[in-house]
């Protein structure tokens, strides 16, 4: 199982969003940590960024996977329109 590391911006976004949505986002990230390479329709490789994006409703989670450290680094969590800027 991979460990999860949240950036300062990601933690701030989780605190700012409604509690039930934050719980759902964290639940999806934890499910991803079990096996980040399992086929998932809500995960896509980013083209202009070295990471991936996870779609949770109207929210997007941008993360990177570090295989050597067994680590998922959550870079950013934001609504659909503003996450890629």
Secondary structure, 3 states (H helix, E strand, C coil): CCEEEECHHHHHHHHHCCHHHHHHHHHHHHHHHHCCCCCCCCEEECCCCCCEEEEECCEEEEEEEECCCCEEEEEEEEECCCCCC
